[in-house]
Amino acid sequence: MVLAAVTVAQFVFALDMSVVNVALPAIRSDLGFAPLDLSWVVHVYALTFGGLLLLGGRACDLYGRRRLFLLGLAVFGLCSLVGGVAQAPWQLVAARAGQGVGAAAAAPAALAMLTTTFTEGPRRVRALGVWSAANAAGGALGVLAGGVLTEYASWRWVMLVNLPVVAVAFALAPGGGPDEARPVRRERPDVLGAVLATAGIGLLVFGVVRTDVHGWGSPATLGTLAAAVVLLAAFVVTETRAPAPLLRLGLLRSRWVAGANALVFLAAAGQFTAFYFVSLYLQQVLGLGAAATGLAFLPFSAGLVAGTVVATRITARRTPRVALVPGAVLAAAGLAWFASISPDGGFLADVLGPSLVTSIGTGLVLAPVAAAATTGVAAHEAGMASGLLNSSRQLGGCVGLAALATVAAHRTGGATDPAALNDGYAAGLAVTAVLFVLAALVAIAVLPRRRPEDPGPRPLTPAENRLEGTRS
């Protein structure tokens, strides 16, 4: 039941990253969005989700994984309802921000529930494979759901469709899993670290997603990114001294954790951007409608699930590294194939083949990277590791999409004819292939060849020893 609840919840969180995109034109005409404000329907979800993930991950370690999971689901569902009945632009943007807050609480708690319910080894790998398949399917099917709902129902259903899914996850969550013991000593939350991390990551995401209005070299962008770097540097210093840090920096000494987070950053940058460019190619170059564009992503969804199933079987017997390397290489090959798109092409020639190759390769990456990021992590830090992995994925997607959209726009040069747009999308897709090559190199160079032994209890840091002595 834990696996079912977590899988359903992860599906809807991933769905909401892409379900709104196809509905944006309908939203603009119905609610009267200004052109420059419309992008915030997408950006604000990424901003609050990505900015609060570290805090959500640590909070579930301190206050209970299931408690944070249910609270996050409740907030997410309530905000979905508010967004579905919104009558003004600010109401929809506020609802999307609330969805991000709820997802930031529930997503790391969900992954932590899995890693603590299923012991390290084949059972955990299989559970993470199901979770990863739901994550992958949600992202890909979001395009289909958004297109079909917008064309045949109303854009409001891209928000309201979350309600029954959240209700199912909420009903399943209390029924299974080990009881969570109350901590022997209640650690004080790292308030300063939470403020610095949330503000730093939030400014980083804000600066990146606004490059569509303010260029990368503009004072606004450079100033925002510089402020984000300063805040994140202050966060690192704070975490070395905090008794109960939001992110224990020693966790990054693990080659599994560090390598998996670097890899997922690169893979998410490539995957999210590929979804974006292929969706635009189908609509603006090949001239497909919203529903047809969504249907065109079905082979991609099927390939993701197939790749995840294969990766789960491989990783259950061997280390995550064995599936990650060929998966990243296969995804890079598929994206390089995608980069040969043509304005005179069609679905069979330019979409179906590369979709299958890319999606199978991406599926081979998704399940093992989650297993790698939690390998050797103690149970009391499962939420911390989960929040870090989700943060890396979100940041990779935001930074990758903003950066490669700039690459595509530079190649297009302001032209709007199908041939020019095709050249821009092809250039962006070529760079996504390079990102997956880099991901493969990270897997080869950083990830260990063998699994670690049981980590056992972690020794207390000097700050924790002083705090424990004071309490004694």
Helices and strands as residue ranges (DSSP letters): H 2-18, G 21-23, H 24-31, H 35-38, H 40-63, H 65-84, H 89-117, H 122-152, H 157-160, H 162-172, G 173-175, H 191-209, G 210-212, H 219-239, G 249-253, H 255-280, I 281-285, H 290-296, H 298-317, H 320-338, H 347-347, I 348-352, H 353-373, G 379-381, H 382-412, H 418-445, H 462-471
